[in-house]
């Protein structure tokens, strides 16, 4: 999820097209492709994905593709800093 995809920004995008939010699907305003991470993914690889795609957070999915959480770049940085102490 990119910072610019947050709900307020999404609403402005919809309103700018003079379309009612009731008539717009999430697919129309979401970032594509959607990027997910797995719980066992190396944190360095996840961080590289975030950097490459300009992400601030991403859904964490299990083997079945079910969302089991969300991880943010800040989460990864803070966890790394705690391990340094």
C-alpha positions in Angstrom: 0.0 0.0 0.0 1.5 3.3 -1.0 1.1 6.3 1.2 -0.8 8.0 -1.6 -3.4 5.3 -1.6 -4.9 6.1 1.8 -8.6 6.8 1.9 -8.6 10.6 1.8 -6.5 10.6 -1.3 -8.6 7.9 -2.9 -11.8 10.0 -2.3 -10.2 13.0 -4.0 -9.4 10.9 -7.0 -13.0 9.7 -7.2 -14.4 13.2 -6.7 -12.0 14.7 -9.2 -13.6 12.4 -11.9 -17.1 13.8 -10.9 -18.1 10.3 -9.9 -19.9 9.2 -6.8 -17.9 7.1 -4.4 -20.9 4.7 -4.4 -20.3 4.0 -8.1 -16.5 3.4 -8.0 -14.9 0.1 -7.1 -11.8 -0.3 -5.0 -10.1 -1.9 -8.0 -10.4 1.4 -9.9 -8.4 3.4 -7.3 -6.0 0.8 -5.9 -2.3 0.5 -6.8 -1.6 -2.2 -9.3 0.0 -4.7 -9.1 -0.8 -5.4 -5.5 2.3 -6.4 -3.5 2.0 -8.9 -0.6 4.6 -10.4 1.7 4.8 -13.7 3.4 5.3 -14.2 7.2 8.6 -16.1 6.6 10.0 -13.7 4.1 13.5 -12.4 4.9 13.1 -8.8 6.2 15.8 -7.6 3.9 13.9 -8.9 0.9 10.7 -7.3 2.1 12.5 -4.0 2.7 13.9 -4.1 -0.8 10.4 -4.7 -2.2 9.1 -1.7 -0.2 11.9 0.5 -1.6 11.5 -0.7 -5.2 7.7 -0.2 -5.3 7.6 2.9 -3.1 5.5 1.1 -0.5 4.9 2.2 3.1 3.0 -1.0 4.1 1.8 -4.3 2.6 -0.5 -7.1 3.5 1.0 -10.2 5.0 -0.6 -13.4 3.5 -0.5 -17.0 4.4 0.0 -20.0 2.0 -3.6 -19.8 1.0 -3.4 -16.1 0.1 -5.5 -15.1 3.1 -4.5 -11.8 4.7 -3.2 -12.4 8.2 -1.8 -9.0 9.0 -0.2 -5.8 7.7 3.5 -4.8 8.0 4.8 -1.3 7.6 8.3 -0.1 6.7 8.3 1.5 10.2 7.6 -1.9 11.7 10.6 -3.4 10.0 12.9 -0.5 11.0 11.7 -0.5 14.6 12.1 -4.3 14.9 15.6 -4.0 13.5 16.5 -1.2 15.9 15.3 -3.3 18.9 17.5 -6.2 17.9 20.5 -3.8 17.9 20.0 -3.0 21.5 
